[in-house]
Amino acid sequence: MKNNVFETLQSMRGGIPKPDLKFSWKKILPVLLIVLVALAGNSSFYSVSEDEQAVVTMFGKVQRVDSAGLHFKIPFAERVTKVDMTTHGFGLGYQVEGGGQNIDIESDARMITSDFNLINIDFYLEYKVSDPIAYLFNTNDPEMILANEALSCIRATVTDYPVDEVMTTGKGQIQSEIRETLSKELNEKQIGLQIVNVSVQDSEPPTAEVARAFKAVETARQGKETAINDANRYRNEQIPYAEAEADRIIQEAEAEKTARIAEAEGQAERFEKMYEEYSKFPLITKKRMFYEAMEDTLPDLKVIISDGSTQTLLPLETFGN
């Protein structure tokens, strides 16, 4: 019986055909080749958007920088790293929580001014990538370097201004100086970033008492500007009136001068004619002038006749014609 079982097993084992290994590889190899070609083709082309630039490297060495469009790279040899070229920003002196609320960071916001006052001031910094190669390979964390350099420039600039200018009229100048200084520092560091804008978000004294004092100063400054504007408006209103009055006085004076000159010239001409007549007949002219003078003078005089010894003086006007 054992022999029968053994024979049965042997017959069953002999009935199972052995696989043909050469025949299987011939079927699998084309499939593998197709998969490899598909993978190579898929990794050979890549696209770059308008807001990006692509840095292509081969074995760690930069080959080129591609801009927007469809590009080809050597599969499995070249590596593409895309860099966002749009403008980004972050706050200095505060951070934005998940709910959109700004939380002050006093260690970054508190600064000292040139008149040795403390002030809390927040900035918003906007930047973008200027050199994608330097951005990727010159430093490990270019944003961190940018934040540290920006904070250093801000502190150095705020120190040059008194506290009232930092809070009021000097903000524009401070922003301009920080942007210029920070741009120079980034060019020297060569981290591949450039400054787009620096703006003061908020500035206030660190205590409520100082804040009230500064509000009072600002109110006084606004009152001063209002008074200056009112004075300028009054001046602008009065200057035309004063100019018109001055023109009127000048015109009246010119007219008076012309009249006086004409009168003087007439008197001079009359005198010259009288002198000509006098030169011809001196005696007659003297008498005529005397009689004319007496005619003008006597009607206003009181004539009294006396013999020198009469005690009573009689005015002539009491006698009739």
C-alpha beads as a LAMMPS data file, in Angstrom:
LAMMPS data file: protein, C-alpha beads

321 atoms
320 bonds

1 atom types
1 bond types

-500.0 500.0 xlo xhi
-500.0 500.0 ylo yhi
-500.0 500.0 zlo zhi

Masses

1 110.0

Atoms # bond

1 1 1 0.000 0.000 0.000
2 1 1 2.898 2.290 0.805
3 1 1 4.270 1.621 -2.604
4 1 1 1.035 2.641 -4.168
5 1 1 0.983 5.970 -2.279
6 1 1 4.576 6.678 -3.233
7 1 1 3.867 5.917 -6.858
8 1 1 0.800 8.087 -6.737
9 1 1 2.846 11.037 -5.342
10 1 1 5.541 10.513 -7.903
11 1 1 3.020 10.491 -10.687
12 1 1 1.447 13.697 -9.370
13 1 1 4.824 15.435 -9.082
14 1 1 5.744 14.385 -12.534
15 1 1 2.471 15.672 -13.865
16 1 1 3.208 19.332 -12.744
17 1 1 5.182 21.095 -15.512
18 1 1 8.286 23.165 -14.525
19 1 1 8.183 26.904 -15.335
20 1 1 10.158 28.179 -18.285
21 1 1 12.321 30.952 -16.729
22 1 1 13.692 32.247 -20.049
23 1 1 10.247 32.669 -21.422
24 1 1 9.111 34.774 -18.341
25 1 1 12.028 37.260 -18.524
26 1 1 11.309 37.897 -22.155
27 1 1 7.822 39.041 -21.194
28 1 1 8.864 41.125 -18.154
29 1 1 11.829 42.945 -19.737
30 1 1 9.821 44.981 -22.271
31 1 1 7.424 46.029 -19.521
32 1 1 10.314 47.207 -17.359
33 1 1 11.789 49.114 -20.258
34 1 1 8.477 50.823 -20.947
35 1 1 8.151 51.803 -17.277
36 1 1 11.689 53.160 -17.196
37 1 1 11.143 55.198 -20.375
38 1 1 7.888 56.583 -18.988
39 1 1 9.550 57.557 -15.726
40 1 1 12.455 59.186 -17.571
41 1 1 10.117 61.077 -19.857
42 1 1 7.996 62.211 -16.948
43 1 1 11.040 63.504 -15.039
44 1 1 12.632 65.129 -18.082
45 1 1 10.157 67.982 -18.424
46 1 1 9.052 70.524 -15.856
47 1 1 7.140 73.796 -15.908
48 1 1 7.903 77.072 -14.134
49 1 1 5.150 79.574 -13.315
50 1 1 5.305 83.345 -13.748
51 1 1 5.980 83.861 -10.041
52 1 1 8.885 81.419 -9.882
53 1 1 12.405 80.762 -11.077
54 1 1 13.973 77.308 -11.246
55 1 1 17.577 76.581 -10.267
56 1 1 18.936 73.489 -12.084
57 1 1 21.846 71.618 -10.497
58 1 1 23.812 68.530 -11.513
59 1 1 25.668 66.653 -8.785
60 1 1 25.479 69.747 -6.546
61 1 1 26.767 72.202 -9.160
62 1 1 24.492 74.943 -10.526
63 1 1 23.878 74.577 -14.240
64 1 1 21.393 77.351 -15.006
65 1 1 18.365 79.342 -13.819
66 1 1 15.126 78.925 -15.804
67 1 1 12.272 81.397 -15.888
68 1 1 8.581 80.822 -16.642
69 1 1 7.734 78.147 -19.214
70 1 1 8.227 74.446 -20.034
71 1 1 11.829 73.196 -19.769
72 1 1 13.847 69.974 -20.233
73 1 1 16.348 68.441 -17.820
74 1 1 18.508 65.366 -17.918
75 1 1 16.557 62.676 -16.044
76 1 1 18.049 61.228 -12.871
77 1 1 21.054 63.581 -13.206
78 1 1 19.783 67.148 -13.008
79 1 1 17.758 68.403 -10.060
80 1 1 15.325 71.326 -10.180
81 1 1 14.583 73.601 -7.201
82 1 1 11.856 76.199 -7.702
83 1 1 12.095 79.544 -5.872
84 1 1 9.125 81.803 -5.191
85 1 1 9.951 85.311 -6.526
86 1 1 6.884 87.129 -5.154
87 1 1 6.920 89.690 -2.333
88 1 1 6.655 88.417 1.241
89 1 1 6.518 90.215 4.571
90 1 1 6.774 89.822 8.326
91 1 1 6.414 91.997 11.405
92 1 1 9.175 93.198 13.708
93 1 1 8.141 93.936 17.277
94 1 1 4.920 91.932 17.043
95 1 1 3.519 88.680 15.738
96 1 1 0.089 87.771 14.358
97 1 1 -1.805 85.077 16.210
98 1 1 -4.155 82.595 14.573
99 1 1 -7.189 84.815 15.138
100 1 1 -5.549 87.742 13.353
101 1 1 -4.674 89.570 16.585
102 1 1 -1.309 91.331 16.835
103 1 1 0.711 90.390 19.900
104 1 1 3.580 92.725 20.864
105 1 1 7.060 91.289 21.387
106 1 1 8.516 93.799 23.839
107 1 1 12.070 92.481 23.527
108 1 1 12.038 93.478 19.832
109 1 1 9.695 96.473 19.989
110 1 1 11.235 98.432 22.894
111 1 1 13.986 100.844 21.819
112 1 1 15.802 103.903 23.142
113 1 1 15.811 107.291 21.431
114 1 1 18.487 109.979 21.158
115 1 1 17.039 111.874 24.154
116 1 1 17.199 108.688 26.272
117 1 1 13.488 107.908 26.223
118 1 1 12.039 104.436 25.788
119 1 1 9.505 103.721 23.058
120 1 1 7.673 100.678 21.721
121 1 1 7.715 100.716 17.931
122 1 1 6.550 98.075 15.439
123 1 1 7.639 97.682 11.815
124 1 1 6.418 95.665 8.852
125 1 1 9.112 94.493 6.452
126 1 1 8.424 93.490 2.833
127 1 1 11.060 91.596 0.843
128 1 1 11.543 89.297 -2.125
129 1 1 14.214 87.040 -3.637
130 1 1 16.623 88.909 -5.887
131 1 1 19.130 86.117 -6.581
132 1 1 17.732 82.558 -6.377
133 1 1 21.192 80.939 -6.455
134 1 1 22.458 83.007 -3.519
135 1 1 19.165 82.474 -1.719
136 1 1 19.483 78.671 -1.957
137 1 1 23.188 78.089 -1.438
138 1 1 24.878 81.052 0.338
139 1 1 23.103 80.617 3.706
140 1 1 21.001 78.063 5.509
141 1 1 18.294 80.497 6.671
142 1 1 18.297 83.800 4.731
143 1 1 14.987 84.967 6.294
144 1 1 16.468 84.714 9.780
145 1 1 19.519 86.715 8.705
146 1 1 17.211 89.310 7.165
147 1 1 15.184 89.631 10.383
148 1 1 18.328 90.053 12.515
149 1 1 19.859 92.637 10.159
150 1 1 16.573 94.533 9.971
151 1 1 16.240 94.700 13.765
152 1 1 19.833 95.910 14.059
153 1 1 19.306 98.663 11.455
154 1 1 16.046 99.743 13.085
155 1 1 17.647 100.098 16.532
156 1 1 20.604 102.034 15.123
157 1 1 18.310 104.415 13.219
158 1 1 15.780 105.048 16.012
159 1 1 18.664 105.908 18.341
160 1 1 19.469 108.953 16.161
161 1 1 16.014 110.579 16.630
162 1 1 14.290 112.164 19.660
163 1 1 11.193 110.431 20.912
164 1 1 8.705 113.057 19.683
165 1 1 9.988 112.756 16.098
166 1 1 9.874 108.955 16.258
167 1 1 6.199 109.142 17.208
168 1 1 5.145 111.984 14.900
169 1 1 6.968 113.845 12.150
170 1 1 10.082 111.677 11.757
171 1 1 8.455 108.400 10.707
172 1 1 8.932 108.935 6.984
173 1 1 12.611 109.820 7.348
174 1 1 13.203 106.870 9.682
175 1 1 11.618 104.432 7.218
176 1 1 13.726 105.807 4.369
177 1 1 16.996 105.532 6.322
178 1 1 16.240 101.980 7.468
179 1 1 15.416 100.864 3.921
180 1 1 18.643 102.388 2.548
181 1 1 20.877 101.005 5.310
182 1 1 19.327 97.548 5.227
183 1 1 19.665 97.348 1.439
184 1 1 23.393 98.022 1.736
185 1 1 23.762 95.359 4.435
186 1 1 21.939 92.738 2.346
187 1 1 24.119 93.506 -0.668
188 1 1 27.205 92.876 1.453
189 1 1 25.802 89.685 2.985
190 1 1 24.780 88.319 -0.458
191 1 1 21.907 86.213 0.863
192 1 1 19.814 86.675 -2.304
193 1 1 17.116 88.899 -0.737
194 1 1 16.187 92.540 -1.357
195 1 1 14.026 95.023 0.562
196 1 1 10.776 96.146 -1.037
197 1 1 9.446 98.372 1.735
198 1 1 9.785 99.165 5.447
199 1 1 6.870 100.820 7.247
200 1 1 6.161 101.869 10.815
201 1 1 3.040 100.098 12.030
202 1 1 2.698 101.647 15.490
203 1 1 4.729 103.643 17.996
204 1 1 3.838 104.474 21.570
205 1 1 5.560 105.119 24.887
206 1 1 5.915 102.122 27.190
207 1 1 3.841 103.603 30.066
208 1 1 0.363 105.163 30.257
209 1 1 1.667 108.340 31.925
210 1 1 4.198 108.962 29.165
211 1 1 1.527 108.178 26.574
212 1 1 -0.740 110.872 28.029
213 1 1 2.140 113.351 27.980
214 1 1 2.830 112.620 24.343
215 1 1 -0.833 112.993 23.471
216 1 1 -0.749 116.411 25.144
217 1 1 2.326 117.326 23.113
218 1 1 0.639 116.171 19.922
219 1 1 -2.483 118.193 20.773
220 1 1 -0.334 121.269 21.364
221 1 1 1.497 120.706 18.085
222 1 1 -1.805 120.450 16.240
223 1 1 -2.971 123.659 17.942
224 1 1 0.228 125.352 16.834
225 1 1 -0.299 124.221 13.245
226 1 1 -3.907 125.438 13.381
227 1 1 -2.794 128.849 14.639
228 1 1 -0.155 129.074 11.910
229 1 1 -2.713 128.159 9.258
230 1 1 -5.151 130.772 10.589
231 1 1 -2.403 133.399 10.585
232 1 1 -1.431 132.512 7.022
233 1 1 -5.059 132.689 5.927
234 1 1 -5.477 136.112 7.581
235 1 1 -2.266 137.291 5.962
236 1 1 -3.442 136.121 2.563
237 1 1 -6.702 137.968 3.083
238 1 1 -5.109 141.212 4.296
239 1 1 -2.229 141.464 1.840
240 1 1 -4.452 142.151 -1.208
241 1 1 -6.400 144.800 0.763
242 1 1 -3.178 146.426 1.956
243 1 1 -1.737 146.376 -1.554
244 1 1 -4.899 147.992 -2.932
245 1 1 -4.799 150.658 -0.205
246 1 1 -1.128 151.292 -0.933
247 1 1 -1.922 151.699 -4.644
248 1 1 -4.693 154.159 -3.801
249 1 1 -2.387 156.242 -1.587
250 1 1 0.324 156.221 -4.236
251 1 1 -2.134 157.316 -6.912
252 1 1 -3.444 160.144 -4.696
253 1 1 0.111 161.237 -3.951
254 1 1 0.974 161.162 -7.647
255 1 1 -2.084 163.278 -8.412
256 1 1 -1.202 165.735 -5.614
257 1 1 2.353 165.920 -6.876
258 1 1 1.193 166.625 -10.423
259 1 1 -1.163 169.332 -9.189
260 1 1 1.498 170.969 -7.060
261 1 1 4.000 170.902 -9.870
262 1 1 1.473 172.425 -12.286
263 1 1 0.589 175.115 -9.746
264 1 1 4.246 175.904 -9.083
265 1 1 4.973 176.076 -12.778
266 1 1 2.003 178.443 -13.226
267 1 1 3.178 180.657 -10.377
268 1 1 6.679 180.714 -11.788
269 1 1 5.401 181.607 -15.228
270 1 1 3.227 184.387 -13.744
271 1 1 6.173 185.730 -11.776
272 1 1 8.361 185.749 -14.870
273 1 1 5.745 187.732 -16.806
274 1 1 5.395 190.185 -13.917
275 1 1 9.155 190.565 -13.800
276 1 1 9.236 191.315 -17.518
277 1 1 6.680 194.085 -17.009
278 1 1 8.521 195.336 -13.956
279 1 1 11.754 195.531 -15.922
280 1 1 10.048 197.761 -18.483
281 1 1 8.388 200.171 -16.019
282 1 1 9.759 199.622 -12.514
283 1 1 8.098 202.583 -10.780
284 1 1 4.661 202.101 -12.263
285 1 1 4.807 198.355 -11.585
286 1 1 5.809 198.948 -7.956
287 1 1 2.876 201.287 -7.388
288 1 1 0.441 198.907 -9.072
289 1 1 1.664 196.044 -6.966
290 1 1 1.412 198.224 -3.843
291 1 1 -2.150 199.220 -4.627
292 1 1 -3.114 195.612 -5.333
293 1 1 -1.580 194.505 -2.040
294 1 1 -3.404 197.258 -0.144
295 1 1 -6.703 196.285 -1.771
296 1 1 -6.256 192.775 -0.524
297 1 1 -5.164 193.885 2.956
298 1 1 -7.288 196.956 3.920
299 1 1 -10.717 195.309 3.922
300 1 1 -9.586 193.173 6.850
301 1 1 -7.997 196.090 8.853
302 1 1 -9.485 198.695 11.215
303 1 1 -8.194 202.175 10.291
304 1 1 -8.050 204.751 13.111
305 1 1 -7.252 208.432 12.407
306 1 1 -5.575 210.433 15.189
307 1 1 -3.666 213.706 15.454
308 1 1 -1.476 212.306 18.118
309 1 1 -3.053 214.166 21.039
310 1 1 -6.686 213.109 20.897
311 1 1 -7.721 211.055 23.859
312 1 1 -10.667 209.388 22.157
313 1 1 -10.118 207.258 19.091
314 1 1 -12.952 206.919 16.689
315 1 1 -13.164 203.947 14.362
316 1 1 -13.885 204.864 10.795
317 1 1 -16.491 202.185 10.306
318 1 1 -18.979 204.075 12.475
319 1 1 -19.222 206.850 9.905
320 1 1 -21.444 206.340 6.944
321 1 1 -20.627 206.994 3.336

Bonds

1 1 1 2
2 1 2 3
3 1 3 4
4 1 4 5
5 1 5 6
6 1 6 7
7 1 7 8
8 1 8 9
9 1 9 10
10 1 10 11
11 1 11 12
12 1 12 13
13 1 13 14
14 1 14 15
15 1 15 16
16 1 16 17
17 1 17 18
18 1 18 19
19 1 19 20
20 1 20 21
21 1 21 22
22 1 22 23
23 1 23 24
24 1 24 25
25 1 25 26
26 1 26 27
27 1 27 28
28 1 28 29
29 1 29 30
30 1 30 31
31 1 31 32
32 1 32 33
33 1 33 34
34 1 34 35
35 1 35 36
36 1 36 37
37 1 37 38
38 1 38 39
39 1 39 40
40 1 40 41
41 1 41 42
42 1 42 43
43 1 43 44
44 1 44 45
45 1 45 46
46 1 46 47
47 1 47 48
48 1 48 49
49 1 49 50
50 1 50 51
51 1 51 52
52 1 52 53
53 1 53 54
54 1 54 55
55 1 55 56
56 1 56 57
57 1 57 58
58 1 58 59
59 1 59 60
60 1 60 61
61 1 61 62
62 1 62 63
63 1 63 64
64 1 64 65
65 1 65 66
66 1 66 67
67 1 67 68
68 1 68 69
69 1 69 70
70 1 70 71
71 1 71 72
72 1 72 73
73 1 73 74
74 1 74 75
75 1 75 76
76 1 76 77
77 1 77 78
78 1 78 79
79 1 79 80
80 1 80 81
81 1 81 82
82 1 82 83
83 1 83 84
84 1 84 85
85 1 85 86
86 1 86 87
87 1 87 88
88 1 88 89
89 1 89 90
90 1 90 91
91 1 91 92
92 1 92 93
93 1 93 94
94 1 94 95
95 1 95 96
96 1 96 97
97 1 97 98
98 1 98 99
99 1 99 100
100 1 100 101
101 1 101 102
102 1 102 103
103 1 103 104
104 1 104 105
105 1 105 106
106 1 106 107
107 1 107 108
108 1 108 109
109 1 109 110
110 1 110 111
111 1 111 112
112 1 112 113
113 1 113 114
114 1 114 115
115 1 115 116
116 1 116 117
117 1 117 118
118 1 118 119
119 1 119 120
120 1 120 121
121 1 121 122
122 1 122 123
123 1 123 124
124 1 124 125
125 1 125 126
126 1 126 127
127 1 127 128
128 1 128 129
129 1 129 130
130 1 130 131
131 1 131 132
132 1 132 133
133 1 133 134
134 1 134 135
135 1 135 136
136 1 136 137
137 1 137 138
138 1 138 139
139 1 139 140
140 1 140 141
141 1 141 142
142 1 142 143
143 1 143 144
144 1 144 145
145 1 145 146
146 1 146 147
147 1 147 148
148 1 148 149
149 1 149 150
150 1 150 151
151 1 151 152
152 1 152 153
153 1 153 154
154 1 154 155
155 1 155 156
156 1 156 157
157 1 157 158
158 1 158 159
159 1 159 160
160 1 160 161
161 1 161 162
162 1 162 163
163 1 163 164
164 1 164 165
165 1 165 166
166 1 166 167
167 1 167 168
168 1 168 169
169 1 169 170
170 1 170 171
171 1 171 172
172 1 172 173
173 1 173 174
174 1 174 175
175 1 175 176
176 1 176 177
177 1 177 178
178 1 178 179
179 1 179 180
180 1 180 181
181 1 181 182
182 1 182 183
183 1 183 184
184 1 184 185
185 1 185 186
186 1 186 187
187 1 187 188
188 1 188 189
189 1 189 190
190 1 190 191
191 1 191 192
192 1 192 193
193 1 193 194
194 1 194 195
195 1 195 196
196 1 196 197
197 1 197 198
198 1 198 199
199 1 199 200
200 1 200 201
201 1 201 202
202 1 202 203
203 1 203 204
204 1 204 205
205 1 205 206
206 1 206 207
207 1 207 208
208 1 208 209
209 1 209 210
210 1 210 211
211 1 211 212
212 1 212 213
213 1 213 214
214 1 214 215
215 1 215 216
216 1 216 217
217 1 217 218
218 1 218 219
219 1 219 220
220 1 220 221
221 1 221 222
222 1 222 223
223 1 223 224
224 1 224 225
225 1 225 226
226 1 226 227
227 1 227 228
228 1 228 229
229 1 229 230
230 1 230 231
231 1 231 232
232 1 232 233
233 1 233 234
234 1 234 235
235 1 235 236
236 1 236 237
237 1 237 238
238 1 238 239
239 1 239 240
240 1 240 241
241 1 241 242
242 1 242 243
243 1 243 244
244 1 244 245
245 1 245 246
246 1 246 247
247 1 247 248
248 1 248 249
249 1 249 250
250 1 250 251
251 1 251 252
252 1 252 253
253 1 253 254
254 1 254 255
255 1 255 256
256 1 256 257
257 1 257 258
258 1 258 259
259 1 259 260
260 1 260 261
261 1 261 262
262 1 262 263
263 1 263 264
264 1 264 265
265 1 265 266
266 1 266 267
267 1 267 268
268 1 268 269
269 1 269 270
270 1 270 271
271 1 271 272
272 1 272 273
273 1 273 274
274 1 274 275
275 1 275 276
276 1 276 277
277 1 277 278
278 1 278 279
279 1 279 280
280 1 280 281
281 1 281 282
282 1 282 283
283 1 283 284
284 1 284 285
285 1 285 286
286 1 286 287
287 1 287 288
288 1 288 289
289 1 289 290
290 1 290 291
291 1 291 292
292 1 292 293
293 1 293 294
294 1 294 295
295 1 295 296
296 1 296 297
297 1 297 298
298 1 298 299
299 1 299 300
300 1 300 301
301 1 301 302
302 1 302 303
303 1 303 304
304 1 304 305
305 1 305 306
306 1 306 307
307 1 307 308
308 1 308 309
309 1 309 310
310 1 310 311
311 1 311 312
312 1 312 313
313 1 313 314
314 1 314 315
315 1 315 316
316 1 316 317
317 1 317 318
318 1 318 319
319 1 319 320
320 1 320 321
